[in-house]
Amino acid sequence: MVLNQQLAEKAGVTVGDWITLDLGVKGDSDWQVVGLVFDAMTPQSALVPRETLLRETHSVNKANTVMVRLTHHDAGAQTASAEGLKSYFEAHQMKVSTGSVFYDANTVQDMIKLASQDISIIVGLLGTMAVIMAIVGSIALGGVLSINVLERRREIGVMRAIGASTLTIATLFIGEGLTLGLLSWSIALPLSVPASWLMSKALGVIVMSEIVYQYSEMGGLYWLIIVTVLSIVASWLPARSATTISVRESLMYQE
């Protein structure tokens, strides 16, 4: 028998141990654990040779589960095929039960969706928190740049006096905001690797299942785009305020 890692840990069983299964009216059956396997979808699973299991449960030439591998991967076609199989069995007086561990799931995609519902809620909440933190950070960036504009009124006036255009001044402050945003992204990117690994382990404890950690390179690229856009947006109002400062107002400004 090959046991699920989580089930073996709960039962205190290791490779080489013998366990006894209670088969109800069919009596008890002794099995030796020859290996462990990771299966997040069915953490209570145990794998055994089919022929041996049929002999032990007196179910030779009998079956209660049908699994079909299709050549096409279209979700709609898979669902239609599953419904067609149900109709075929029912037409031949073979009752199809949906009371399995996956309820009324008929395809692998449906099983994965059911198995990941709990963690999807948690991931959605974490994603929402990340977006809120990004927005708050952009607001803070806008505030810092606004203070920077006030403190550099004389510098802006001098730039105006020597012929700096509105576009030049706006580009200066937007560039500063973009630089700060990209700097924060470059610092956060390497820190996200251990942080996300620890988060996946914590989520595994919460949902009582092992979660395989896999870092998403595309996620880092998406956040680079998000940070760039938010930095430009946050810098726009301070930059626009800087372009409205005249030479006379800047030279009259007292720090």
C-alpha positions in Angstrom: 0.0 0.0 0.0 1.1 3.5 -0.8 -0.3 6.0 1.7 -0.9 9.7 1.4 1.7 11.7 3.3 -0.8 13.6 5.5 -2.8 10.4 6.3 0.4 8.5 7.3 1.5 11.4 9.5 -1.8 11.5 11.3 -1.8 7.7 11.8 1.9 7.6 12.9 2.7 5.2 10.1 6.0 5.0 8.2 7.3 3.0 5.3 7.6 -0.7 6.2 4.9 -0.8 8.8 1.9 -3.1 8.6 -1.6 -1.8 9.0 -5.0 -3.5 9.3 -8.0 -2.2 7.4 -11.5 -2.7 8.6 -13.6 -3.6 5.6 -16.8 -3.9 7.5 -18.9 -6.9 6.6 -16.0 -8.2 4.5 -13.7 -8.5 7.5 -10.2 -7.2 8.2 -7.3 -7.0 5.8 -3.5 -6.6 6.5 -1.4 -4.4 4.3 2.2 -3.3 4.3 3.1 0.4 3.6 5.7 0.4 0.9 5.7 4.2 0.1 4.2 7.6 0.6 2.6 9.9 -2.0 1.5 13.6 -2.0 -2.1 14.1 -3.1 -3.6 17.5 -2.2 -7.0 16.6 -3.7 -7.7 13.5 -1.6 -5.5 13.7 1.6 -7.2 10.5 2.9 -6.1 8.4 -0.1 -4.3 5.0 -0.1 -3.1 3.3 -3.3 -3.0 -0.4 -3.7 -2.7 -2.9 -6.6 -6.2 -3.2 -8.2 -6.1 -7.0 -8.5 -5.1 -7.5 -4.9 -7.8 -5.0 -3.7 -10.5 -6.8 -5.7 -9.5 -10.2 -4.1 -9.4 -8.7 -0.6 -12.9 -7.1 -1.0 -14.4 -9.9 -2.9 -15.1 -7.6 -5.8 -13.5 -9.4 -8.8 -15.3 -8.4 -12.0 -17.1 -5.7 -10.2 -16.6 -1.9 -10.2 -18.2 1.2 -8.7 -16.1 4.0 -10.3 -15.5 4.8 -14.0 -12.6 7.1 -15.1 -12.3 8.0 -18.7 -9.4 9.8 -20.3 -10.4 12.0 -23.3 -8.2 13.1 -26.2 -9.7 16.6 -26.3 -9.2 19.2 -23.5 -12.2 21.5 -24.0 -14.1 21.8 -20.8 -17.5 21.9 -22.5 -16.7 18.7 -24.5 -15.6 17.0 -21.3 -18.8 17.9 -19.4 -20.9 16.7 -22.4 -19.0 13.4 -22.5 -19.5 12.9 -18.8 -23.2 13.5 -19.1 -23.3 11.1 -22.1 -21.7 8.4 -20.0 -24.3 8.9 -17.3 -27.1 8.7 -19.8 -25.7 5.5 -21.3 -25.4 3.8 -17.9 -28.8 4.8 -16.8 -30.3 3.6 -20.1 -28.7 0.2 -19.4 -30.3 0.0 -15.9 -27.0 1.0 -14.1 -27.7 3.7 -11.5 -25.0 6.4 -11.4 -24.4 7.9 -7.9 -23.0 11.4 -7.3 -22.4 10.9 -3.6 -18.7 10.6 -3.9 -16.0 12.7 -2.2 -16.3 15.2 -5.1 -20.1 15.3 -4.9 -21.5 16.0 -8.3 -18.2 16.7 -10.0 -17.9 14.9 -13.3 -14.6 16.1 -14.7 -11.1 16.7 -13.4 -11.6 20.5 -13.8 -14.7 20.3 -11.6 -12.8 18.2 -9.0 -9.9 20.7 -8.9 -12.4 23.6 -8.6 -14.2 21.9 -5.6 -10.9 21.0 -3.9 -9.6 24.6 -4.2 -12.7 26.5 -3.1 -11.5 27.0 0.5 -8.0 28.3 -0.5 -9.4 30.4 -3.3 -11.3 32.5 -0.8 -8.1 33.1 1.2 -6.1 33.9 -1.9 -8.7 36.4 -3.0 -8.6 38.1 0.4 -4.8 38.3 0.2 -4.9 39.7 -3.3 -7.4 42.3 -2.2 -5.1 43.3 0.7 -2.2 43.6 -1.7 -4.1 45.9 -4.0 -5.2 48.1 -1.1 -1.6 48.3 0.1 -0.5 49.3 -3.3 -3.1 52.1 -3.5 -2.2 53.3 0.0 1.5 53.3 -1.0 0.7 55.4 -4.1 -1.2 57.9 -2.0 1.8 58.2 0.4 4.0 58.7 -2.7 1.8 61.5 -3.9 2.0 63.1 -0.4 5.8 62.9 -0.3 6.1 64.5 -3.8 3.6 67.2 -2.9 5.8 68.2 0.1 8.8 68.0 -2.2 7.2 70.5 -4.5 6.6 73.0 -1.6 10.2 72.7 -0.4 11.6 73.2 -3.9 9.6 76.3 -5.0 12.7 78.4 -5.3 14.4 75.7 -7.4 11.4 75.5 -9.7 11.4 79.3 -10.0 15.1 79.3 -11.0 14.4 76.6 -13.6 11.5 78.7 -14.9 13.7 81.8 -15.1 16.4 80.0 -17.2 13.8 78.7 -19.6 12.6 75.3 -18.3 9.3 74.4 -20.0 6.2 73.0 -18.3 6.9 69.6 -19.8 10.4 69.6 -18.4 9.3 70.4 -14.8 6.4 67.8 -15.0 8.8 65.2 -16.3 11.2 65.9 -13.5 8.7 65.2 -10.7 7.0 62.3 -12.5 10.5 60.8 -13.0 11.2 61.1 -9.3 8.0 59.3 -8.4 8.6 56.6 -11.0 12.1 56.1 -9.6 10.8 55.7 -6.1 8.2 53.3 -7.2 10.7 51.1 -9.2 13.1 51.2 -6.3 10.4 49.9 -3.9 9.6 47.1 -6.5 13.2 46.1 -6.8 13.5 45.9 -3.0 10.2 44.0 -2.5 10.9 41.5 -5.3 13.7 39.4 -3.6 11.9 39.7 -0.3 8.7 38.2 -1.8 10.4 34.9 -2.3 10.8 33.9 1.3 7.6 35.7 2.3 5.5 33.8 -0.2 7.1 30.5 0.8 6.2 31.2 4.5 2.7 32.2 3.5 2.2 29.0 1.5 3.2 27.0 4.5 0.9 28.9 6.8 -2.0 28.4 4.4 -1.3 24.7 4.3 -1.7 24.6 8.1 -4.9 26.6 7.9 -6.6 24.3 5.2 -4.9 21.2 6.8 -3.3 20.2 3.5 0.2 20.5 2.0 0.5 23.3 -0.5 3.2 23.0 -3.2 5.2 26.3 -3.4 5.9 27.6 -6.9 7.1 31.2 -7.5 5.4 33.0 -10.3 7.8 35.0 -12.5 4.8 36.5 -14.3 3.5 37.8 -11.0 6.6 39.9 -10.5 6.2 41.3 -14.0 2.5 42.1 -13.4 3.4 43.9 -10.2 6.1 45.9 -12.1 3.4 47.1 -14.5 1.1 47.9 -11.6 3.8 49.8 -9.7 4.8 51.8 -12.8 1.2 52.9 -13.5 0.4 53.8 -9.8 3.7 55.7 -9.5 2.9 57.8 -12.6 -0.7 58.4 -11.4 0.5 59.4 -7.9 3.1 61.8 -9.4 0.7 63.5 -11.8 -1.0 65.9 -9.3 2.3 67.0 -7.6 3.9 67.5 -11.0 0.9 69.5 -12.2 1.1 71.6 -9.1 4.7 72.3 -9.8 4.0 73.5 -13.3 1.6 76.2 -12.1 4.3 77.9 -10.0 5.4 81.2 -11.5 8.8 82.8 -11.2 7.5 85.7 -9.1 5.7 83.4 -6.7 8.7 81.1 -6.2 11.1 84.0 -5.5 8.6 85.5 -3.0 8.3 82.1 -1.2 9.9 82.1 2.3 11.0 78.7 3.7 
